Amino acid sequence: MNTEQAKTLEERLKEYDSSPINYDPSIDGDEEHLIRDDLLKEKERMKDVITKLKEKNRGERKVRR
């Protein structure tokens, strides 16, 4: 690391503020986790539907592994 980079690092450390950062929903996106939860619920529902259709289509046949 050369002296120019070291100076910028030292300057950055002087500007560092260790105070806690407040959460602001309007900036941080307060509904993103809800979208993810909805997608996961829909995925589970679709997996159940597909499983039932496969079982119905299979009928009396057994699966060999």
N, C-alpha and C positions, 0 to 999 in steps of 0.2 A: 504494500500500500504506500503510495507516494504522499508527500506532505500536503499536496492540494486536496486529496481525498480525506486525509486526516483532519484538516481544518474544517471541511464541510461536516464531517462527523461530529467534531467538537462543537461546532455551531448548532447542529441539530440537537445535540444533547442539552445545550444551554436553553434551547427553546422548548424542551420537553415539559409538558404539564402533567403531573401525576394525579390531578384531581379526577374523581369518578365522572364517567360520561353518562349523561341521562338518556334514557330511551325515549325516542319521539316516534310514535306510530305513523305519523304522516310522512316522515322521512324514511324510516326503517322498514316500512311495508308490514303492516299489522295483520294482513289477511293471507299472506303467502302460505302459512302453515295450514290454513283451512282448505286452500285449493289442493294441497298435497294430500290431506286427509280424505277429501272427496274422491280424488283419483284412486287412492288405495282402496277405498270402499267399493268403488265401481269395479276395480280389478278383481277383488274377491268375489263380487257378485257374478261377474262374467266367468270366472273360473268354475264356480258352482254350476252355472248354466251349461258350460261346455262339458263338465264331468257328467252331468245328468244325461245330456244328449249322447255322449259316447257310451254310457251304460245302456241306454235304450237301444242304440244302434247295434251294440254287441249282442244283445239278447241273451241266449242261453250259452253262448260260446264262452270258454274259459281262456284267460290270457296265459300264455306260456312265457316263461322268462328263462 
